[in-house]
Amino acid sequence: MPDSKETTPKLLDDTSSVPVSVPSAPVRILTYPLPRNPCIFSGDDQQDANKWLKDFQRISTYNHWDDQMCLANVIFYLAGIARQWFDNNEDTFTNFTAFKNSLNNAFCRTEDLRLPS
């Protein structure tokens, strides 16, 4: 009869003998703020084009968009009449300043420009 010896099974998750590497200096974790999204401008009478444009520019600054990125992204924040207007005039927008001027001409209400007396 073979010699019967009891053996203790070895656990695979025993890490007591596994060397662990600990960094000598703190590890810096980079975090990035989530981009913000401007509200949608539809061009209806309930919305103020100047206020929307000011908000869009504020958010684009936060998102680190230059003028080229602003012009590329603005289409995603237009709907309804404003989107149709953009589609019809897109070729004339050579830069973001041209877009802003054209938007003001198309959607700016004259009563918005008057100062209260």
Secondary structure, 3 states (H helix, E strand, C coil): CCCCCCCCCCCCCCCCCCCCCCCCCCCCCCCCCCCCCCCCECCCCCCCHHHHHHHHHHHHHHCCCCHHHHHHHHHHHECHHHHHHHHHHHHHCCCHHHHHHHHHHHHCCHHHHCCCC
